[in-house]
């Protein structure tokens, strides 16, 4: 008998992330569904099960004992056939270690943008009084 894993992590996103997702979903229609899979197969494995499949990378400048800002580099996008986890789609998110909350901050395509928007991260941390 297979046991069903129920998520203990709550998910939300900031408005700019929602805009990123909407814009990129026009190019890659499977993104919303792909994001749901990433929640279970990447984020929950990394934070709850402590399984590091080399997909999640904490960003050192934005981590403390109570939270982490992480980047997902291995994101399988079905709309980019044949690419697998090397799709070039990146996600940046905030993880509260005590509350088990994920807040999605940014989604971008590596061909359009080289790195995460560090200013967006700083603004979010400032608005939540984390730093």
N, C-alpha and C positions, 0 to 999 in steps of 0.2 A: 504494500500500500504506500502510495506516494503522499508525503506531507506537503501541504500548501504553506508557502512562506507568506505571512502577512507582514506588510511593511510597518515598521515602527517609526519610520521617517515621514515627516510631513513636508510637503513641497509647496513652494510658491515662487513667484517671480516678480521682478520689478518691471515697470512699464517699458523701459528701453529693451529689455530682453524680449518681451512680447512683440515689440516692433521688429526686432532682429528676426525672430522666428517667422513672423508673417511675411517679411520681405524675402527671406531665404526659401520659405515654403512655396513661393511662386516659381522659383527655379527648381526646387527639389520637393515635389509634392508629398513624399513619404516622411518628411521630417517630424511632423507631430507624432506619428506612430513610432518612428525610430526613437524619439525622445522617451516615450513610455518604456520601451525596451531597455534603454540606457539606465533608467531609474532602477530597474530590477537587476539587470545583468552587470552593471558597472558600479553605480553609487552604493547600492545596498550591500553588494559583495565586499566592497572596499571598506565601508564604514561599520557595517554591522557584523559581517563574517570575518573581517580582517584578511580577506583574500586580495592580494595585490597582483592583478593581472597586467600590470604595466600600462594601464589605461588612464589612471588618475595621478596627477602630479600636484601636490600641494605647492603653492607659490610662496617661497620662504619669507619674502618681505611682508606678507599679509597673513601670518599665522601667529597664534598665541596658545596658551594652555586651554582656552575656552572655545576657540573657533579656528577654522581653517578656511582659506580661500584656495580653491583647487581648480585645475584646468583638466578637462577630459580631452586627451589627444587621440584616443582610439575610439572613433565614432562610426559605426557601420550605418551607412545611408543607402537604403534600397534603391533610391532614385539614381544613384551613381553606380550602376551595374559594373561588376568586375573589380571594384576598388576595395571591397571588404571594409576593414576598420581603417584603412588608409584613405578615407574619403576626403580629408582636408577640412572637415567640419570640426570646429572647436567649441567647447562650452566652458564658461567660467562660472563657478558658483561658490556661494558662501555656505559653510556648514557649521552649525552651532553644536558643539560636542555634548553639552548638557541637555539641551532640549530636543536633540535629534531632528533639527530642522534644516532643510536645504532651501536656499533662496537662489534661483537662477539669475545671474547678473548679465551674461553676455553670450551670444552665439554668433560666430562668424565663420566665413569660409576662407581658408588659408590663402587661396589665390587672390582674394580681394583685400586681405588685411594680414600682416605678418604676425603680430602678437596681440595679446589681450590689451584692452583699454585700461591702463593702470589708473588713469584719472577717474574713470567710472567706479573702479573698485574703491579708491580713496573716498570718493563722494558717498558711496554706500556705507562704508565703515564709519565715516563721520556722522551720517544721518542716524546710525544705530548706536552711536557712542561706543564703538568697539575699540577705537584706537585713540 
